[in-house]
């Protein structure tokens, strides 16, 4: 996972404090995921909620998500120059790839040729999963180039 | 001066003597990485020519080995 890959590439002197930061980031990722799943089921099971309440519940995972991103940013700041370049390449690949995947799905859906399970294209969870998978692939490819 | 279309040329390859310098001092890659506050993977990538360090890192290396940058890094042309 991202926290493991970051911990492996740290100078030994900073590794212990970095490990604590990585664990904190992982904890916030866990909170974000749990919050997202809980609110997803709550919103789906309560279609009669007032719109404002439904929107509020749907956006609730953003709060722990922002905390996770803050911890992640802190981890990136402490990477050395080569590791930062690897992450830049990986994130660029992930973003470009996600744009391509979502665009293709949306165009196919618009012409009635889409995937039945995703009649509205990739929803927000699908976008994040796609981005994360592509980031993992991008990181592996970028790391292999420098080995 | 002859104009060169850099966008069509591959980057100038850079050689370095990092491995020899490190071995002469019996330092491991991890030792050297710790002294420079970089990861061991970065040291390995520099030694194998897969990664060219930034100027600040190159200066750090030069100061550490007490050598001019040109004696550690050279272009192959």
Backbone of each chain as ProteinMPNN parsed JSONL, in Angstrom:
{"seq_chain_A": "XXXXXXXXXXXXXXXXXXXXXXXXXXXXXXXXXXXXXXXXXXXXXXXXXXXXXXXXXXXXXXXXXXXXXXXXXXXXXXXXXXXXXXXXXXXXXXXXXXXXXXXXXXXXXXXXXXXXXXXXXXXXXXXXXXXXXXXXXXXXXXXXXXX", "coords_chain_A": {"N_chain_A": [[0.846, -1.189, 0.0], [0.273, 2.419, -0.14], [1.338, 3.61, 2.164], [3.176, 1.705, 3.042], [4.958, 1.676, 0.859], [6.002, 4.204, 1.024], [7.254, 4.158, 3.512], [9.295, 2.292, 3.064], [11.091, 3.715, 1.582], [12.324, 5.648, 2.976], [14.935, 7.594, 4.532], [16.976, 6.031, 6.99], [17.256, 7.337, 9.448], [14.969, 8.871, 9.824], [12.974, 7.092, 9.983], [11.397, 5.98, 12.083], [9.714, 8.035, 13.148], [8.446, 8.561, 10.827], [7.065, 6.253, 10.429], [5.12, 6.417, 12.385], [3.642, 8.549, 11.391], [2.75, 7.408, 9.035], [1.137, 5.387, 10.033], [-0.834, 6.928, 11.236], [-1.932, 8.129, 8.976], [-2.924, 5.847, 7.699], [-4.84, 5.099, 9.558], [-6.666, 7.226, 9.336], [-7.453, 6.772, 6.722], [-8.806, 4.388, 7.037], [-10.928, 5.239, 8.685], [-12.174, 6.976, 6.912], [-12.997, 5.215, 4.891], [-14.772, 3.511, 6.289], [-16.684, 5.372, 7.124], [-17.614, 6.215, 4.645], [-18.805, 3.829, 3.651], [-20.789, 3.354, 5.57], [-22.4, 5.678, 5.384], [-23.147, 5.426, 2.756], [-24.852, 3.151, 2.7], [-26.793, 4.075, 4.482], [-27.893, 6.289, 3.139], [-28.868, 5.021, 0.849], [-30.793, 3.355, 1.967], [-32.616, 5.098, 2.946], [-34.362, 6.721, 1.14], [-36.212, 8.702, 1.396], [-35.36, 10.795, 2.871], [-34.823, 14.224, 3.729], [-33.608, 16.398, 1.174], [-31.376, 17.985, 1.902], [-30.369, 16.688, 4.119], [-29.709, 14.219, 3.035], [-27.705, 14.967, 1.226], [-25.842, 16.03, 3.009], [-25.15, 13.716, 4.481], [-24.047, 12.198, 2.455], [-21.817, 13.658, 1.849], [-20.355, 13.497, 4.13], [-18.142, 11.631, 4.426], [-16.097, 13.12, 3.383], [-14.881, 14.639, 5.33], [-13.199, 13.003, 7.165], [-11.72, 12.143, 5.032], [-10.354, 14.382, 4.111], [-8.634, 14.755, 6.252], [-7.086, 12.463, 5.958], [-5.871, 13.016, 3.511], [-4.342, 15.203, 4.273], [-2.456, 14.01, 6.005], [-1.27, 12.326, 4.169], [-0.138, 14.161, 2.406], [1.761, 15.262, 4.101], [3.435, 13.039, 4.32], [4.363, 12.825, 1.667], [5.818, 15.179, 1.502], [8.046, 14.578, 2.925], [9.46, 12.845, 1.404], [12.342, 11.825, -0.544], [14.106, 13.333, -3.37], [14.068, 11.626, -5.628], [12.065, 9.81, -5.017], [9.914, 11.542, -4.917], [9.738, 12.241, -7.584], [9.0, 9.78, -8.647], [6.474, 9.485, -7.474], [5.186, 11.694, -8.608], [5.114, 10.941, -11.309], [3.565, 8.637, -11.043], [1.112, 9.599, -10.022], [0.368, 11.326, -12.067], [-0.022, 9.521, -14.141], [-2.14, 8.084, -13.019], [-4.178, 10.023, -12.855], [-4.512, 10.813, -15.541], [-5.222, 8.355, -16.626], [-7.605, 7.812, -15.237], [-9.229, 9.834, -16.182], [-9.427, 9.029, -18.865], [-10.694, 6.499, -18.609], [-13.163, 7.151, -17.333], [-14.222, 8.903, -19.223], [-14.485, 7.272, -21.502], [-16.338, 5.378, -20.521], [-18.546, 7.043, -20.016], [-19.107, 8.029, -22.572], [-19.752, 5.665, -23.878], [-22.042, 4.933, -22.404], [-23.696, 7.082, -23.061], [-24.298, 6.469, -25.646], [-25.764, 4.234, -25.416], [-24.311, 1.921, -25.181], [-23.153, 1.13, -22.911], [-21.852, -0.33, -19.82], [-23.924, -2.517, -18.052], [-23.962, -2.618, -15.273], [-23.081, -0.156, -14.571], [-24.837, 2.189, -15.217], [-24.771, 4.935, -15.039], [-22.226, 5.625, -15.522], [-18.929, 5.67, -13.993], [-19.356, 5.924, -10.571], [-18.721, 8.045, -7.667], [-17.261, 6.489, -5.832], [-16.283, 4.503, -7.532], [-14.62, 6.023, -9.168], [-12.606, 6.775, -7.365], [-11.583, 4.264, -6.701], [-10.682, 3.383, -9.187], [-8.731, 5.333, -9.692], [-6.959, 4.82, -7.593], [-6.127, 2.226, -8.192], [-4.845, 2.642, -10.63], [-2.878, 4.389, -9.758], [-1.356, 2.643, -8.194], [-0.382, 0.902, -10.141], [1.056, 2.726, -11.691], [3.0, 3.582, -9.842], [4.43, 1.198, -9.425], [5.471, 0.762, -11.994], [6.996, 3.093, -12.389], [8.849, 2.856, -10.288], [10.19, 0.558, -11.085], [11.598, 1.462, -13.251], [13.668, 2.861, -12.167], [15.171, 1.029, -10.91]], "CA_chain_A": [[0.0, 0.0, 0.0], [1.061, 3.638, -0.278], [2.1, 3.903, 3.368], [4.328, 0.797, 3.061], [5.944, 2.063, -0.149], [6.672, 5.406, 1.481], [8.13, 3.793, 4.628], [10.46, 1.582, 2.552], [12.007, 4.568, 0.845], [12.755, 6.745, 3.836], [16.246, 7.451, 5.18], [16.806, 5.27, 8.222], [17.185, 8.205, 10.616], [13.63, 9.422, 10.013], [11.978, 6.061, 9.688], [10.462, 5.718, 13.182], [8.687, 9.069, 13.194], [7.693, 8.422, 9.582], [6.16, 5.113, 10.614], [3.974, 6.915, 13.147], [2.824, 9.357, 10.478], [2.094, 6.488, 8.097], [0.06, 4.709, 10.758], [-1.908, 7.908, 11.399], [-2.585, 8.257, 7.664], [-3.697, 4.62, 7.476], [-6.012, 5.147, 10.436], [-7.656, 8.14, 8.734], [-8.006, 6.103, 5.537], [-9.783, 3.432, 7.55], [-12.105, 5.996, 9.131], [-12.837, 7.48, 5.7], [-13.653, 4.083, 4.213], [-15.918, 3.082, 7.098], [-17.685, 6.438, 7.053], [-18.202, 6.163, 3.296], [-19.694, 2.662, 3.533], [-21.962, 3.541, 6.442], [-23.282, 6.705, 4.828], [-23.676, 4.909, 1.487], [-26.003, 2.313, 3.006], [-27.838, 4.894, 5.116], [-28.553, 7.099, 2.103], [-29.627, 4.123, -0.039], [-31.932, 2.801, 2.697], [-33.523, 6.18, 3.35], [-34.537, 7.615, -0.004], [-37.174, 9.77, 1.695], [-34.731, 11.848, 3.653], [-34.807, 15.569, 3.126], [-32.429, 16.512, 0.294], [-30.206, 18.551, 2.595], [-29.831, 15.638, 4.998], [-29.083, 13.227, 2.167], [-26.446, 15.53, 0.714], [-24.921, 16.11, 4.141], [-24.649, 12.381, 4.789], [-23.2, 11.741, 1.347], [-20.542, 14.394, 1.874], [-19.68, 13.294, 5.424], [-16.813, 10.994, 4.335], [-15.065, 14.075, 2.984], [-14.166, 15.188, 6.493], [-12.011, 12.185, 7.456], [-10.922, 12.058, 3.807], [-9.447, 15.538, 4.089], [-7.591, 14.477, 7.255], [-6.19, 11.476, 5.351], [-5.064, 13.7, 2.499], [-3.351, 16.026, 4.985], [-1.381, 13.122, 6.46], [-0.591, 11.85, 2.966], [0.677, 15.271, 1.931], [2.927, 15.304, 4.987], [4.332, 11.942, 3.933], [5.001, 13.184, 0.398], [6.783, 16.259, 1.739], [9.277, 14.059, 3.515], [10.132, 11.951, 0.463], [13.495, 12.442, -1.196], [13.797, 13.861, -4.707], [13.74, 10.586, -6.595], [10.755, 9.275, -4.644], [8.911, 12.53, -5.321], [9.571, 12.112, -9.037], [8.221, 8.552, -8.869], [5.075, 9.756, -7.113], [4.641, 12.612, -9.608], [4.802, 10.142, -12.496], [2.477, 7.719, -10.727], [-0.148, 10.345, -9.901], [0.03, 11.822, -13.415], [-0.578, 8.372, -14.856], [-3.442, 7.747, -12.426], [-5.17, 11.041, -13.21], [-4.788, 10.706, -16.973], [-5.931, 7.09, -16.837], [-8.966, 7.929, -14.716], [-9.963, 10.665, -17.15], [-9.704, 8.194, -20.04], [-11.677, 5.46, -18.258], [-14.48, 7.754, -17.091], [-14.7, 9.461, -20.489], [-14.923, 6.156, -22.35], [-17.581, 4.825, -19.952], [-19.64, 8.002, -20.198], [-19.455, 8.074, -23.997], [-20.454, 4.408, -24.188], [-23.375, 5.038, -21.808], [-24.484, 8.06, -23.826], [-24.734, 5.838, -26.895], [-26.472, 2.996, -25.11], [-23.428, 0.753, -25.283], [-22.393, 1.055, -21.665], [-21.876, -1.494, -18.94], [-25.222, -2.512, -17.358], [-23.787, -2.37, -13.841], [-22.744, 1.251, -14.349], [-25.615, 2.959, -16.189], [-24.45, 6.357, -14.919], [-20.769, 5.767, -15.532], [-18.3, 5.395, -12.7], [-19.747, 6.855, -9.529], [-17.559, 8.608, -6.978], [-16.451, 5.39, -5.286], [-15.592, 3.866, -8.648], [-13.548, 6.919, -9.607], [-11.496, 6.671, -6.419], [-10.977, 2.939, -6.819], [-9.94, 3.378, -10.449], [-7.549, 6.18, -9.525], [-6.033, 4.15, -6.693], [-5.532, 1.095, -8.914], [-3.903, 3.165, -11.625], [-1.73, 4.919, -9.024], [-0.534, 1.492, -7.795], [0.327, 0.442, -11.345], [2.017, 3.778, -12.051], [4.11, 3.548, -8.886], [5.236, 0.007, -9.694], [6.2, 0.968, -13.253], [8.003, 4.141, -12.193], [9.914, 2.317, -9.431], [10.969, -0.417, -11.849], [12.487, 2.192, -14.158], [14.834, 3.372, -11.449], [15.886, -0.041, -10.203]], "C_chain_A": [[0.888, 1.248, 0.0], [1.903, 3.879, 0.95], [3.309, 2.992, 3.468], [5.382, 1.285, 2.082], [6.689, 3.307, 0.304], [7.655, 5.039, 2.585], [9.39, 3.116, 4.121], [11.505, 2.517, 1.977], [12.54, 5.707, 1.691], [14.171, 6.513, 4.339], [16.058, 6.856, 6.569], [16.58, 6.188, 9.417], [15.776, 8.721, 10.852], [12.557, 8.373, 9.991], [10.953, 5.864, 10.805], [9.352, 6.753, 13.229], [7.821, 8.981, 11.94], [6.672, 7.303, 9.708], [4.918, 5.554, 11.375], [3.044, 7.722, 12.25], [2.062, 8.444, 9.514], [0.934, 5.766, 8.774], [-1.118, 5.657, 10.956], [-2.674, 8.063, 10.094], [-3.457, 7.035, 7.384], [-4.959, 4.615, 8.32], [-7.083, 6.057, 9.841], [-8.259, 7.545, 7.467], [-9.069, 5.094, 5.94], [-11.066, 4.127, 7.977], [-12.898, 6.493, 7.922], [-13.628, 6.368, 5.017], [-14.894, 3.644, 4.969], [-17.035, 4.116, 7.016], [-18.404, 6.401, 5.711], [-19.203, 5.008, 3.174], [-20.957, 2.847, 4.364], [-22.931, 4.555, 5.828], [-23.895, 6.239, 3.512], [-24.932, 4.081, 1.744], [-27.136, 3.121, 3.624], [-28.608, 5.689, 4.064], [-29.4, 6.209, 1.193], [-30.874, 3.592, 0.642], [-32.952, 3.85, 3.098], [-33.711, 7.169, 2.207], [-35.466, 8.791, 0.281], [-36.607, 10.859, 2.584], [-34.831, 13.183, 2.936], [-33.529, 15.702, 2.309], [-31.182, 17.0, 1.016], [-29.534, 17.502, 3.48], [-29.106, 14.586, 4.163], [-27.744, 13.709, 1.65], [-25.407, 15.584, 1.827], [-24.316, 14.759, 4.479], [-23.694, 11.898, 3.704], [-21.838, 12.426, 1.372], [-19.752, 14.173, 3.16], [-18.306, 12.624, 5.298], [-15.695, 11.961, 3.921], [-14.243, 14.555, 4.177], [-12.974, 14.314, 6.901], [-11.115, 12.035, 6.229], [-9.921, 13.195, 3.71], [-8.328, 15.334, 5.088], [-6.58, 13.47, 6.691], [-5.285, 12.151, 4.324], [-3.999, 14.593, 3.14], [-2.161, 15.188, 5.432], [-0.57, 12.628, 5.263], [0.344, 12.926, 2.414], [1.937, 15.412, 2.773], [3.937, 14.223, 4.649], [5.065, 12.275, 2.637], [6.083, 14.241, 0.589], [8.105, 15.719, 2.253], [9.979, 13.048, 2.598], [11.359, 12.641, -0.126], [13.168, 12.704, -2.666], [13.404, 12.766, -5.701], [12.357, 9.997, -6.305], [9.642, 10.252, -5.02], [8.665, 12.441, -6.819], [8.731, 10.868, -9.357], [6.752, 8.816, -8.583], [4.434, 10.717, -8.116], [4.234, 11.842, -10.857], [3.596, 9.237, -12.238], [1.136, 8.448, -10.667], [-0.584, 10.914, -11.254], [-0.614, 10.713, -14.226], [-1.979, 8.055, -14.344], [-4.514, 8.748, -12.856], [-5.528, 10.942, -14.69], [-5.605, 9.444, -17.263], [-7.368, 7.161, -16.36], [-9.816, 8.776, -15.658], [-10.358, 9.827, -18.36], [-10.812, 7.189, -19.728], [-13.07, 6.058, -18.075], [-15.063, 8.327, -18.376], [-15.238, 8.349, -21.391], [-16.249, 5.584, -21.841], [-18.755, 5.759, -20.209], [-20.078, 8.075, -21.658], [-20.219, 6.804, -24.378], [-21.876, 4.453, -23.635], [-24.268, 5.966, -22.613], [-25.015, 7.463, -25.116], [-25.383, 4.486, -26.653], [-25.599, 1.759, -25.196], [-22.686, 0.485, -23.982], [-22.556, -0.253, -20.925], [-23.163, -1.424, -18.11], [-25.074, -2.153, -15.883], [-23.496, -0.899, -13.544], [-23.479, 2.127, -15.353], [-25.318, 4.452, -16.148], [-22.942, 6.591, -14.959], [-20.205, 5.422, -14.163], [-18.81, 6.396, -11.682], [-18.521, 7.193, -8.695], [-16.655, 7.525, -6.406], [-15.642, 4.71, -6.373], [-14.436, 4.71, -9.157], [-12.343, 6.78, -8.682], [-10.793, 5.327, -6.541], [-10.125, 2.856, -8.087], [-8.645, 4.171, -10.312], [-6.512, 5.475, -8.661], [-5.335, 2.989, -7.404], [-4.501, 1.585, -9.92], [-2.677, 3.768, -10.952], [-0.788, 3.778, -8.633], [0.283, 0.997, -8.981], [1.412, 1.447, -11.723], [3.231, 3.78, -11.134], [5.023, 2.37, -9.175], [6.083, 0.198, -10.956], [7.315, 1.994, -13.063], [9.166, 3.626, -11.344], [10.809, 1.372, -10.222], [11.961, 0.294, -12.776], [13.758, 2.657, -13.465], [15.603, 2.289, -10.709], [17.124, -0.443, -10.967]], "O_chain_A": [[2.108, 1.146, 0.125], [3.053, 4.302, 0.835], [4.367, 3.426, 3.924], [6.568, 1.313, 2.413], [7.874, 3.462, 0.009], [8.775, 5.55, 2.604], [10.464, 3.333, 4.683], [12.679, 2.159, 1.89], [13.15, 6.637, 1.164], [14.574, 5.369, 4.552], [15.074, 7.157, 7.245], [15.798, 5.858, 10.309], [15.418, 8.988, 11.999], [11.368, 8.691, 9.98], [9.78, 5.611, 10.531], [8.177, 6.4, 13.337], [6.627, 9.281, 11.971], [5.567, 7.385, 9.173], [3.804, 5.131, 11.064], [1.821, 7.602, 12.331], [0.89, 8.673, 9.215], [-0.119, 5.559, 8.17], [-2.273, 5.242, 10.856], [-3.904, 8.122, 10.089], [-4.58, 7.161, 6.897], [-6.019, 4.184, 7.865], [-8.265, 5.712, 9.838], [-9.43, 7.776, 7.164], [-10.099, 4.959, 5.279], [-12.163, 3.662, 7.668], [-14.127, 6.44, 7.907], [-14.777, 6.558, 4.62], [-15.948, 3.427, 4.37], [-18.203, 3.762, 6.856], [-19.625, 6.534, 5.638], [-20.307, 5.185, 2.659], [-22.059, 2.534, 3.914], [-24.136, 4.311, 5.764], [-25.023, 6.605, 3.184], [-25.955, 4.278, 1.089], [-28.306, 2.883, 3.326], [-29.837, 5.75, 4.102], [-30.508, 6.583, 0.808], [-31.901, 3.395, -0.008], [-34.046, 3.509, 3.547], [-33.272, 8.316, 2.291], [-35.512, 9.755, -0.483], [-37.336, 11.759, 3.001], [-34.912, 13.254, 1.71], [-32.484, 15.183, 2.7], [-30.079, 16.506, 0.783], [-28.308, 17.435, 3.576], [-28.029, 14.12, 4.534], [-26.766, 12.962, 1.635], [-24.245, 15.234, 1.625], [-23.116, 14.656, 4.733], [-22.672, 11.275, 3.988], [-20.833, 11.844, 0.966], [-18.607, 14.612, 3.269], [-17.38, 13.018, 6.007], [-14.511, 11.667, 4.083], [-13.053, 14.842, 4.046], [-11.851, 14.813, 6.979], [-9.908, 11.826, 6.354], [-8.783, 13.001, 3.283], [-7.184, 15.698, 4.813], [-5.376, 13.599, 6.911], [-4.083, 11.889, 4.275], [-2.892, 14.722, 2.618], [-1.009, 15.588, 5.266], [0.655, 12.524, 5.33], [1.471, 12.639, 2.01], [3.029, 15.646, 2.254], [5.145, 14.456, 4.684], [6.266, 12.028, 2.526], [7.124, 14.211, -0.067], [9.157, 16.323, 2.044], [10.989, 12.462, 2.986], [11.421, 13.868, -0.201], [12.094, 12.344, -3.147], [12.507, 12.962, -6.52], [11.581, 9.722, -7.22], [8.549, 9.832, -5.398], [7.527, 12.551, -7.276], [7.861, 10.903, -10.228], [5.882, 8.418, -9.358], [3.256, 10.567, -8.44], [3.15, 12.053, -11.4], [2.722, 9.086, -13.092], [0.14, 7.963, -11.203], [-1.778, 10.975, -11.546], [-1.616, 10.925, -14.909], [-2.891, 7.791, -15.127], [-5.634, 8.356, -13.184], [-6.703, 10.982, -15.053], [-6.556, 9.471, -18.045], [-8.262, 6.622, -17.013], [-10.983, 8.468, -15.899], [-11.494, 9.905, -18.827], [-11.761, 7.049, -20.5], [-14.048, 5.53, -18.604], [-16.272, 8.246, -18.596], [-16.317, 8.476, -21.971], [-17.167, 5.335, -22.623], [-19.84, 5.31, -20.579], [-21.27, 8.172, -21.952], [-21.208, 6.862, -25.109], [-22.817, 4.056, -24.321], [-25.447, 5.682, -22.825], [-26.052, 7.889, -25.625], [-25.534, 3.687, -27.577], [-26.12, 0.646, -25.276], [-21.722, -0.28, -23.946], [-23.288, -1.151, -21.342], [-23.462, -0.382, -17.526], [-25.928, -1.48, -15.307], [-23.646, -0.447, -12.409], [-22.863, 2.734, -16.229], [-25.584, 5.162, -17.118], [-22.446, 7.617, -14.493], [-20.922, 4.941, -13.286], [-18.709, 7.603, -11.904], [-17.422, 6.706, -8.962], [-15.431, 7.625, -6.483], [-14.472, 4.379, -6.179], [-13.392, 4.178, -9.534], [-11.206, 6.678, -9.141], [-9.565, 5.251, -6.491], [-9.009, 2.337, -8.073], [-7.589, 3.73, -10.765], [-5.319, 5.523, -8.959], [-4.131, 2.784, -7.253], [-3.418, 1.013, -10.044], [-1.569, 3.685, -11.482], [0.431, 3.919, -8.725], [1.474, 0.709, -8.857], [2.542, 1.07, -12.036], [4.359, 3.959, -11.592], [6.246, 2.512, -9.173], [7.261, -0.157, -10.983], [8.44, 1.791, -13.519], [10.327, 3.915, -11.634], [12.029, 1.376, -10.058], [13.042, -0.228, -13.047], [14.798, 2.826, -14.102], [16.554, 2.571, -9.98], [17.858, -1.329, -10.531]]}, "seq_chain_B": "XXXXXXXXXXXXXXXXXXXXXXXXXXXXXXXXXXXXXXXXXXXXXXXXXXXXXXXXXXXXXXXXXXXXXXXXXXXXX", "coords_chain_B": {"N_chain_B": [[26.981, 29.286, -33.114], [25.943, 25.968, -33.221], [22.594, 25.155, -33.732], [20.638, 23.051, -31.76], [18.043, 20.775, -31.86], [16.631, 20.073, -29.104], [14.407, 18.699, -28.295], [14.226, 16.486, -29.869], [16.302, 14.938, -29.185], [17.823, 12.444, -27.162], [18.253, 12.588, -23.567], [21.374, 13.869, -22.299], [23.673, 11.414, -21.462], [24.913, 10.703, -18.206], [27.77, 9.89, -16.447], [28.978, 8.427, -13.379], [31.142, 8.217, -10.491], [30.324, 7.159, -8.167], [29.923, 4.667, -6.941], [32.519, 3.615, -6.769], [33.784, 5.52, -5.178], [32.318, 5.304, -2.849], [32.816, 2.651, -2.123], [35.517, 2.801, -1.639], [35.599, 4.0, 0.796], [34.448, 2.132, 2.347], [31.705, 2.253, 2.787], [28.287, 1.386, 3.088], [25.444, 1.324, 0.867], [23.282, 2.149, 2.326], [24.502, 3.497, 4.468], [25.617, 5.693, 3.129], [23.314, 6.829, 2.102], [21.997, 7.623, 4.412], [23.687, 9.606, 5.336], [23.279, 11.529, 3.471], [20.653, 12.085, 3.691], [18.784, 10.832, 2.038], [17.008, 8.153, 0.339], [17.955, 4.656, 0.308], [17.365, 3.487, -2.095], [17.538, 5.631, -3.841], [20.276, 6.184, -3.864], [21.197, 3.788, -4.996], [19.979, 3.976, -7.513], [21.293, 6.208, -8.567], [23.925, 5.273, -8.684], [23.702, 3.202, -10.53], [23.157, 4.592, -12.759], [20.56, 5.117, -13.426], [19.236, 7.275, -12.474], [19.651, 10.752, -12.376], [21.085, 12.939, -10.081], [19.721, 15.891, -8.474], [20.975, 19.29, -8.652], [21.497, 20.431, -6.026], [21.739, 18.009, -4.558], [23.875, 16.847, -5.853], [25.874, 18.657, -5.183], [25.92, 18.207, -2.45], [26.924, 15.612, -2.407], [29.451, 16.092, -3.474], [30.563, 17.688, -1.487], [30.561, 15.887, 0.623], [32.352, 13.902, -0.219], [34.505, 15.473, -0.528], [35.355, 16.431, -3.011], [35.571, 17.956, -6.284], [32.551, 18.529, -8.182], [32.817, 17.73, -10.833], [34.613, 15.69, -10.722], [33.25, 13.628, -9.737], [30.944, 13.34, -11.275], [30.464, 12.946, -14.762], [29.904, 13.797, -18.19], [28.991, 11.719, -20.925], [30.179, 11.959, -23.927]], "CA_chain_B": [[26.751, 28.044, -32.366], [24.996, 25.128, -33.943], [21.324, 24.99, -33.02], [20.265, 21.646, -31.636], [16.651, 20.577, -31.472], [16.771, 19.174, -27.969], [13.236, 17.86, -28.09], [14.37, 15.248, -30.625], [17.474, 14.216, -28.745], [17.707, 11.821, -25.852], [19.027, 13.35, -22.591], [22.801, 13.571, -22.293], [23.952, 10.453, -20.393], [25.883, 11.157, -17.221], [28.411, 8.81, -15.692], [29.46, 8.85, -12.074], [32.061, 7.294, -9.815], [29.806, 7.075, -6.801], [30.144, 3.335, -6.371], [33.938, 3.455, -6.414], [34.079, 6.404, -4.05], [31.67, 4.745, -1.661], [33.536, 1.417, -1.77], [36.837, 3.17, -1.105], [35.397, 4.359, 2.202], [33.75, 0.994, 2.98], [30.348, 2.629, 3.161], [27.206, 0.704, 2.386], [24.518, 2.28, 0.247], [22.457, 2.704, 3.405], [25.324, 4.491, 5.184], [25.718, 6.891, 2.308], [21.978, 7.422, 2.019], [21.681, 8.28, 5.688], [24.483, 10.832, 5.441], [22.749, 12.511, 2.529], [19.206, 12.211, 3.951], [17.982, 10.29, 0.931], [16.747, 6.723, 0.528], [18.945, 3.756, -0.281], [16.974, 3.293, -3.493], [18.046, 6.767, -4.624], [21.719, 5.962, -4.038], [21.342, 2.707, -5.962], [19.594, 4.472, -8.844], [22.369, 7.099, -9.051], [25.099, 4.449, -8.999], [23.453, 2.411, -11.741], [22.91, 5.504, -13.866], [19.127, 5.2, -13.747], [18.715, 8.546, -11.984], [20.641, 11.81, -12.213], [20.686, 13.744, -8.928], [19.57, 17.334, -8.667], [22.206, 20.046, -8.362], [21.768, 20.446, -4.583], [22.207, 16.692, -4.106], [25.217, 16.669, -6.42], [26.783, 19.459, -4.342], [26.037, 17.494, -1.161], [27.84, 14.501, -2.65], [30.8, 16.642, -3.668], [31.058, 18.122, -0.163], [30.768, 14.696, 1.45], [33.564, 13.223, -0.663], [35.554, 16.495, -0.615], [35.833, 16.431, -4.4], [34.743, 18.786, -7.174], [31.447, 17.765, -8.809], [33.262, 17.157, -12.105], [35.375, 14.459, -10.492], [32.285, 12.565, -9.386], [30.034, 13.182, -12.405], [30.973, 13.409, -16.053], [28.992, 13.42, -19.262], [29.586, 10.825, -21.915], [29.91, 12.569, -25.243]], "C_chain_B": [[25.677, 27.226, -33.084], [23.734, 24.937, -33.088], [20.989, 23.504, -32.942], [18.827, 21.556, -31.148], [16.616, 19.564, -30.341], [15.589, 18.229, -27.824], [13.363, 16.546, -28.848], [15.566, 14.437, -30.17], [17.194, 13.576, -27.397], [18.579, 12.623, -24.883], [20.483, 12.919, -22.607], [23.098, 12.581, -21.17], [25.061, 10.962, -19.485], [26.445, 9.946, -16.505], [28.825, 9.332, -14.335], [30.34, 7.782, -11.453], [31.592, 7.029, -8.396], [30.115, 5.73, -6.162], [31.598, 3.149, -5.926], [34.295, 4.287, -5.189], [33.506, 5.841, -2.748], [32.433, 3.516, -1.167], [34.897, 1.737, -1.149], [36.751, 3.542, 0.372], [34.676, 3.274, 2.991], [32.384, 1.39, 3.519], [29.362, 1.752, 2.409], [26.324, 1.772, 1.734], [23.65, 2.945, 1.322], [23.213, 3.766, 4.2], [25.335, 5.805, 4.433], [24.373, 7.602, 2.24], [21.642, 8.203, 3.285], [22.444, 9.599, 5.813], [23.925, 11.937, 4.557], [21.263, 12.784, 2.729], [18.378, 11.864, 2.721], [17.785, 8.807, 1.192], [17.846, 5.893, -0.129], [18.641, 3.532, -1.759], [17.51, 4.417, -4.368], [19.534, 6.599, -4.883], [21.94, 4.879, -5.086], [21.039, 3.181, -7.375], [20.665, 5.403, -9.417], [23.56, 6.258, -9.49], [24.909, 3.664, -10.291], [23.129, 3.287, -12.946], [21.45, 5.641, -14.255], [18.547, 6.552, -13.347], [19.873, 9.536, -11.849], [20.209, 12.707, -11.06], [20.498, 15.204, -9.317], [20.872, 18.017, -8.301], [22.488, 20.116, -6.864], [22.296, 19.103, -4.065], [23.611, 16.411, -4.634], [26.239, 17.454, -5.596], [26.991, 18.782, -2.986], [27.039, 16.351, -1.294], [29.275, 15.0, -2.756], [31.401, 17.058, -2.321], [31.396, 16.915, 0.702], [32.079, 14.002, 1.089], [34.741, 14.191, -0.804], [36.204, 16.494, -2.0], [35.005, 17.421, -5.209], [33.675, 17.906, -7.844], [31.939, 17.058, -10.068], [34.077, 15.885, -11.917], [34.46, 13.305, -10.086], [31.389, 12.273, -10.59], [30.703, 13.683, -13.683], [29.981, 12.994, -17.128], [29.75, 12.534, -20.239], [29.247, 11.367, -23.279], [31.019, 12.341, -26.24]], "O_chain_B": [[24.64, 27.751, -33.491], [23.801, 24.609, -31.903], [21.051, 22.791, -33.944], [18.448, 22.179, -30.156], [16.576, 18.356, -30.574], [15.722, 17.118, -27.31], [12.678, 15.58, -28.512], [15.823, 13.361, -30.708], [16.425, 14.102, -26.592], [19.538, 13.268, -25.308], [20.799, 11.763, -22.89], [22.8, 12.881, -20.014], [26.026, 11.575, -19.944], [25.705, 9.089, -16.021], [29.005, 10.536, -14.153], [30.294, 6.611, -11.829], [32.398, 6.707, -7.522], [30.514, 5.655, -5.0], [31.871, 2.602, -4.858], [35.004, 3.834, -4.29], [34.137, 5.903, -1.693], [32.669, 3.352, 0.03], [35.365, 1.035, -0.253], [37.729, 3.409, 1.108], [34.334, 3.467, 4.157], [31.96, 0.921, 4.575], [29.574, 1.415, 1.244], [26.451, 2.963, 2.019], [23.33, 4.131, 1.24], [22.652, 4.8, 4.562], [25.1, 6.875, 4.996], [24.304, 8.829, 2.311], [21.08, 9.297, 3.23], [21.918, 10.585, 6.328], [24.075, 13.123, 4.85], [20.677, 13.61, 2.029], [17.391, 12.532, 2.413], [18.329, 8.264, 2.153], [18.567, 6.37, -1.005], [19.554, 3.403, -2.575], [17.895, 4.183, -5.514], [20.004, 6.842, -5.994], [22.782, 5.036, -5.971], [21.748, 2.835, -8.32], [20.916, 5.389, -10.622], [24.139, 6.502, -10.548], [25.856, 3.486, -11.058], [22.858, 2.775, -14.032], [21.133, 6.216, -15.296], [17.48, 6.935, -13.828], [20.924, 9.218, -11.292], [19.077, 13.192, -11.055], [21.025, 15.683, -10.321], [21.764, 17.405, -7.713], [23.626, 19.881, -6.457], [23.199, 19.071, -3.229], [24.434, 15.81, -3.943], [27.342, 16.969, -5.344], [28.096, 18.784, -2.444], [27.887, 16.144, -0.426], [30.196, 14.404, -2.198], [32.577, 16.818, -2.047], [32.393, 16.918, 1.425], [32.825, 13.569, 1.967], [35.846, 13.78, -1.158], [37.427, 16.547, -2.136], [33.858, 17.697, -4.859], [33.872, 16.707, -8.042], [31.537, 15.928, -10.347], [34.217, 15.091, -12.848], [34.868, 12.144, -10.098], [31.106, 11.115, -10.895], [31.405, 14.694, -13.687], [29.302, 11.975, -17.003], [30.974, 12.599, -20.357], [28.109, 11.232, -23.731], [30.926, 12.796, -27.381]]}, "name": "protein", "num_of_chains": 2, "seq": "XXXXXXXXXXXXXXXXXXXXXXXXXXXXXXXXXXXXXXXXXXXXXXXXXXXXXXXXXXXXXXXXXXXXXXXXXXXXXXXXXXXXXXXXXXXXXXXXXXXXXXXXXXXXXXXXXXXXXXXXXXXXXXXXXXXXXXXXXXXXXXXXXXXXXXXXXXXXXXXXXXXXXXXXXXXXXXXXXXXXXXXXXXXXXXXXXXXXXXXXXXXXXXXXXXXXXXXXXXXXXXXX"}
